[in-house]
Amino acid sequence: MPSYTPPLRDMQFLLHEVFDSVERLKAIPRYAELDADTVNAVLEGAGQFAAEVTQPLNLSGDSEGCTLDRDTHTVTTPKGFKEAYAQFVAGGWPALSCEPEYGGQGLPFVANQCLYEMLNSANQAWTMYPGLSHGAYEALHAYGSDAQKQTYLGKLTSGEWTGTMCLTEPQCGTDLGLLTTKAEPQPDGSYRLTGSKIFISAGEHDMAENIVHLVLARLPDAPKGSKGISLFVVPKFLVNDDGSLGARNPIYCTGLEHKMGIHGNATAQISLEGAAGTLVGEPNKGLQAMFIMMNAARLGVGNQSLGLTEVAFQNALAYAKERIQMRSLSGPKAKDKPADPILVHPDVRRSLLTAKAYAEAGRALLVYCALLVDEHLYHPDEKRRKQANQLVALLTPIAKAFVTDNGFIATNECMQVFGGHGYIHENGMEQFVRDARINLIYEGTNTVQSLDLLGRKVLGDQGAALKLFGKEVAAFIEAEGVNEAMAEFINPLAFLADKLTKFTTELGFKAFTSPDEAGGASVDYLRVAGHLVYAYLFARMAKVAQTALAAGSTDPFYTAKLQTARFYVARLFPEVASRMQTARSGVANLLDTDAALA
Amino acid sequence: MPSYTPPLRDMQFLLHEVFDSVERLKAIPRYAELDADTVNAVLEGAGQFAAEVTQPLNLSGDSEGCTLDRDTHTVTTPKGFKEAYAQFVAGGWPALSCEPEYGGQGLPFVANQCLYEMLNSANQAWTMYPGLSHGAYEALHAYGSDAQKQTYLGKLTSGEWTGTMCLTEPQCGTDLGLLTTKAEPQPDGSYRLTGSKIFISAGEHDMAENIVHLVLARLPDAPKGSKGISLFVVPKFLVNDDGSLGARNPIYCTGLEHKMGIHGNATAQISLEGAAGTLVGEPNKGLQAMFIMMNAARLGVGNQSLGLTEVAFQNALAYAKERIQMRSLSGPKAKDKPADPILVHPDVRRSLLTAKAYAEAGRALLVYCALLVDEHLYHPDEKRRKQANQLVALLTPIAKAFVTDNGFIATNECMQVFGGHGYIHENGMEQFVRDARINLIYEGTNTVQSLDLLGRKVLGDQGAALKLFGKEVAAFIEAEGVNEAMAEFINPLAFLADKLTKFTTELGFKAFTSPDEAGGASVDYLRVAGHLVYAYLFARMAKVAQTALAAGSTDPFYTAKLQTARFYVARLFPEVASRMQTARSGVANLLDTDAALA
């Protein structure tokens, strides 16, 4: 069975040494009292919870799955899930970055980011139960009426209730404009909702006393397409004026999907049979409100794959040290044993370092994004709020698609380290691969992310957000350009930054005359942009490590960081050479294929 | 549930138009009477069997899996498997390319190759039951005594009995030198075997009346390591002199693995408890004999992924035509519908064409290899026999690792076309991914293949085999170099052929001084070599298609072939740019990482 050690040292390195988070966040009034010790203590406690409480349930949860009683529409989650959730609530973890006015602890979003990375490493399926609540919290916080906030936010903060996002229907996933669930206005100002939803994660379970469904539906007079969608809050149990639970609302789980992975999470088919709900925000502006949830969820999905990358790496490394098989090509290394540990083989190291490099860069990206989210929401300087928003909007599709693509690559490499034993359920590695696979799909497939990046975030604002990020990168290149020791990290970064600017302009012209050109290049473009971001983050991390070593530190952590950064530049970054070629090849080789795809 | 249409047209194109197989095989006396109509009729019947008999059992077989009765050591295979196997035997399919003297039909190996591609598309887990028998047949045919041949070959040919390969033990997979199963000589010249084997595919089942295990074990006086391994044949039921079945031999299935995929195949833990066996070939030369099976099995594994690539493509294409979601970026295409079929989106086409191109090139490679196997075994000209052997030895690691890596890429792309529905078991796409995943591992992991290619097959013979293949490629480039219409296919091929030669020399020098350098470059090297082979095969296929079109053919098959070849060159072949960079980066970025991998 796999094990897990929270990567606290690397988190602290990012938070305190690379991003100087506490000082940066102190510029925000609500975090004025923040101190590093508190953050560290919180992360330590979070890591302990993940490693001791939910991680031991991961493999068994996968084997057991969820079961639905069709008569009562109740779902039983795997053994131990409910008790672990009770501990989570008792520990106050759902409240970590919620507002104090609803009972939250008011810690920065970046603390929640680190908590959830560890929960995802431990048990992605379990983590999705509380994980979905955050999106519901944020959507209601941003768009809910006072009454809705009063009714729901406290219970979501405490974790007594959990939340869901009910978007997908059988005929629509990406294309929400096609959805048909109906909301009929009632004389009392509420609505009755009727329709069928599918793929609702954590859609029904036995872990909390109520479930707060956020549901997209159409009003009777709504315009067609995506401009006629409204958002409703539809609780599993109606809530009385005094906050106590009332009647069961007819929003029922009618089936659970049989999936490739995340078996411990109930992926529900939901039938709304005249269920009572209230409107969130304005009529027909539901997509806008839903995007609050969606953007948080997209970062959350990147975080899921980051968690899986880390835990897969840890277990593959342990196996590679322990499993002996064959001799090193350059002669025996463990002469006292009948064979060498497989860690001696260069290609085993390539697999391990791929996962390690992607974990460390992914963590850096998600911490960087989390800090931007805090600044976007709460920074006193309006310009900084706006810039933070621009940057996080640009980086969100990368954090979702690049981290999850890399997570699938990494978990597969780690599984491969186990040879045939990797294919066996009990060793846990194949579960990481199956769980990681969904992350490339949900909350907008990775192709949808790439179109969002290239079409909306880059070309859509004439490259303004990209220029903003480019300025930050250029400043770093400028500052380190004369530092010979940093050349190995700065040169490839500078090379790609220059190329990407030209390439973006070129693509912009092509897409202007033929919009399909963007669709033919977007996936490659996202991979190239992702490597620019990772090369930048690795250069920043390498700079801190070099400085520490130059100052006399003997902490092997810094040497390890430089080795991983070097591996990244030499072995992963070169992907851009091929991706630039294919992105530039034009869309004709995809579209002039009617005979081939007849 | 997925469907399957045998790709007979593409097989016939390769057999008759590209490789002129029948004429080529007629040079071999045993195939002197071969004609195209017979081959086509056999393939049609084989395709019908696969599509109608085993394909409908694929999804249910995955859900159901195999069950072991621990008391009786008997395994029950999924519903319908046994009956399908009876039909397979009744149809004479196991005998297709076996020798007439043992009841075989004496058809060329290439016919069997096509039969098995279709069986693998239909149901990889089922196909492994008869599939393993072929290796056993070939090892006994090559190394068995007359008595062993007499006892076993007829029953393996008819399919009344099936075969296995018992190599792996808990402490050894890649490193067979570590195996400990013992064989004690008996006064009558037979042996008693004792030990534990794991991961034995088709190791126990209810489909045939006897199972012929080929087992690696050590004689009491055997040298240590891989030079002390002998091969034994150990039947499940002893065989009386008259061919009837005798006592149950104590070679028992003691457990079945819980695996990521191929659930329908019984992956057995086997306990040998003084089981009676006879020696195959010479003492301590078991690995040599086993390599007969292993080489066939490696081509067979490539064939498994080819089959999965084809069937995943077919189902993803059908879905992309039917599923409507969003509008084309260049404006609505299906104006009568509320959205366009997703086939209009360039990136959906990229996914589909990736699978199609890898299926067509993989098929070309495996047909090409199968023809070489026939020539190697039976060609009257000794020089041709030797050359065919050199070429197939060179291409086998590519056919195993490149086709299976690509098959994993392709099945994942096809699953992704289904969006969230791809993650759902009932749609069948996620099963293709799970089944395809084992192919990168068993019969020598893909890293082992890459070391075999670079270390043994290329550098090991000073590049002689590579030069032989290079001469064939060069002749084709030379012949087509003046043909302007072929330039788009010839130019990249010529470019890479030149690069690879230089790169191989460079690597040879590096590896001579530091053997680890080969280990640090081999996986990238195999990918580059694989693309050279595919670029060559696509150029040959394109040439035939262009010639047919120039001669006035209006068959859209040829247009489709050119479109796929163009896609390959533009979108898949450019991987070599990155791979050359990473392969050249040297092994230090992998080995100087002790701090990172502490």
Interface residues (C-beta under 8 A of the other chain):
Chain A: T168 C172 G173 T174 D175 G177 L178 I198 F199 E257 H258 K259 M260 G261 L317 A320 Q325 M326 S328 L329 S330 P338 A339 L343 H345 P346 D347 V348 R349 R350 L352 L353 K356 F408 N412 M415 Q416 G419 G420 G422 Y423 I424 H425 E426 E430 V433 R434 R437 I438 L440 I441 Y442 T445 N446 T447 S450 L451 S514 P515 D516 A518 G519 G520 S522 V523 P556 T559 A560 K561 Q563 T564 R566 F567 A570 R571 P574 E575 V576 A577 S578 R579 Q581 T582 S585 G586 V587 N589 L590 L591 D592 T593 A595 A596 L597 A598
Chain B: T168 C172 G173 T174 D175 G177 L178 F199 E257 H258 K259 M260 G261 L317 A320 I324 Q325 M326 S328 L329 S330 P338 A339 L343 H345 P346 D347 V348 R349 R350 L352 L353 K356 F408 N412 M415 Q416 G419 G420 G422 Y423 I424 H425 E426 E430 V433 R434 R437 I438 L440 I441 Y442 T445 N446 T447 S450 L451 S514 P515 D516 A518 G519 G520 S522 V523 P556 T559 A560 K561 Q563 T564 R566 F567 A570 R571 P574 E575 V576 A577 S578 R579 Q581 T582 S585 G586 V587 N589 L590 L591 D592 T593 A595 A596 L597 A598
